[in-house]
Amino acid sequence: MVVLSVPAEVSVILLDIEGTTTPIAFVKDILFPYVKENVKEYLKTHWEEEECQQDVNLLRKQPEEDSHLDGAVPIPAASGNGADDPHWMIQAVVDNVYWQRGCRCGGEAGQRGVN
């Protein structure tokens, strides 16, 4: 058995649960709606944090991998000069997350600009 120390600021550890510890319906009916309702506010709150930007960079790569799928929603790269509008960038991330949710679950694909 391996024991790992967890930093004090960590309050939640989320494991891959889809179909393993709970029914897949939990992911579709509970987790996805939670993300849909909270992703924009989360991004607004944490946008300047390094961890959030790392996550956004990973999301930027996903449309490249999904380019063969219809309607993939890219997230533009930041210019690096500070001129990027955070509201526009956050909306691009939200659109991407909504597309991924719809594409992978068979519904709501291509929903752009959903609040």
Secondary structure by P-SEA (a helix, b strand, c coil): cbbbbbccccccccccccccccccccccccaaaaaaacaaaaaaaccccaaaaaaaaaaaacccccccccbbbbbbcccccccccaaaaaaaaaaaaaaaaaaaacccccccccc
